[in-house]
Amino acid sequence: MAELTSRREYDVDVDFGGFALQDADDRHVPVRFPEGFQRGTLLAALPSSGQLRQRSVAGGPMPDRIPLADHSSTWSVRVVCTGRAAMAEYDEEDLAEGIEQYLAQFWPAA
């Protein structure tokens, strides 16, 4: 049975309907977000150095790294989101916070 090894909460900047979790080491990122971003695409997976960085459409990379492990690996991920439909009712100018929420669960790929 899988065992929870850690739990962390981060505030993410979702703007213009998107954000990304990408490898913190740009050498592992073939295309930096938001280049090629298409609204509606929820998930694309690549091997990771073990450290992620959140990027928003307009704000770019956030300063904090999100540690998965202390080594490179390929990870499985499950992402669940609530509030996307409710957020669609707001204008980008409204800056509604706390409506759209994501849960991302990572574990080493088998």
C-alpha positions in Angstrom: 0.0 0.0 0.0 1.2 3.5 -0.8 2.4 5.6 2.1 2.2 9.4 2.3 5.7 10.7 2.9 5.0 14.5 2.9 2.4 17.1 2.3 3.0 20.7 1.3 0.7 23.6 0.4 1.7 26.3 -2.0 -0.2 29.4 -3.3 0.0 29.4 -7.1 -0.7 32.3 -9.4 -3.2 31.2 -12.0 -3.7 34.0 -14.6 -5.3 34.0 -18.0 -6.7 30.5 -17.3 -3.4 28.8 -16.8 -0.3 27.9 -14.8 2.4 25.2 -15.0 4.5 23.1 -12.8 7.8 22.7 -14.7 11.2 21.3 -13.8 13.2 23.9 -11.9 16.2 22.9 -14.0 15.5 24.5 -17.4 17.7 21.9 -19.1 14.9 19.4 -18.5 12.2 21.7 -20.0 11.9 21.5 -23.8 9.5 24.5 -24.1 9.1 27.0 -21.2 5.6 27.9 -20.2 3.6 29.8 -21.5 5.1 29.1 -25.0 2.7 26.9 -26.8 0.1 27.2 -24.0 -3.4 26.2 -25.1 -6.2 26.9 -22.7 -7.9 23.6 -21.7 -4.8 21.4 -21.7 -4.5 20.1 -18.1 -1.4 17.9 -18.0 1.7 17.0 -19.9 4.4 14.9 -18.2 8.2 14.8 -18.5 11.0 13.3 -16.4 12.0 15.7 -13.6 15.2 16.6 -11.7 13.2 16.3 -8.5 12.6 20.0 -8.1 9.6 21.8 -9.7 8.9 25.5 -10.2 5.5 27.0 -10.7 5.1 29.4 -13.6 2.1 31.6 -14.5 1.2 32.9 -17.9 2.0 36.6 -17.3 4.0 36.4 -14.1 6.6 33.8 -15.3 8.5 31.6 -12.9 7.8 31.9 -9.1 10.9 32.0 -6.9 10.1 29.0 -4.7 11.0 25.5 -5.7 8.8 22.5 -5.0 10.9 19.5 -3.9 9.8 16.1 -5.0 13.1 14.3 -4.2 16.8 14.8 -4.0 17.5 13.0 -7.3 16.3 12.9 -11.0 13.4 10.5 -11.7 10.3 10.0 -13.7 7.1 10.7 -11.7 3.5 9.8 -11.9 1.1 12.6 -11.1 -2.6 12.9 -10.5 -4.1 16.4 -10.6 -7.6 17.3 -9.4 -9.1 20.8 -9.7 -12.2 22.5 -8.3 -13.6 25.9 -9.1 -12.6 26.1 -12.8 -16.2 26.6 -14.0 -16.8 29.2 -11.2 -13.6 31.1 -12.2 -14.8 31.3 -15.8 -17.5 33.7 -14.6 -14.9 36.2 -13.4 -13.1 38.7 -15.5 -9.3 38.6 -15.3 -9.5 42.1 -13.8 -11.5 40.8 -10.8 -8.6 38.9 -9.4 -10.8 36.5 -7.5 -8.7 34.3 -5.2 -9.3 31.0 -3.6 -12.0 29.8 -6.0 -9.9 27.7 -8.3 -8.0 25.0 -6.3 -5.6 22.3 -7.4 -4.4 19.1 -5.7 -1.3 17.5 -7.3 -0.1 14.2 -6.1 3.3 12.8 -7.2 4.9 9.4 -6.7 7.8 7.7 -8.4 6.8 6.0 -11.7 7.0 2.2 -11.7 
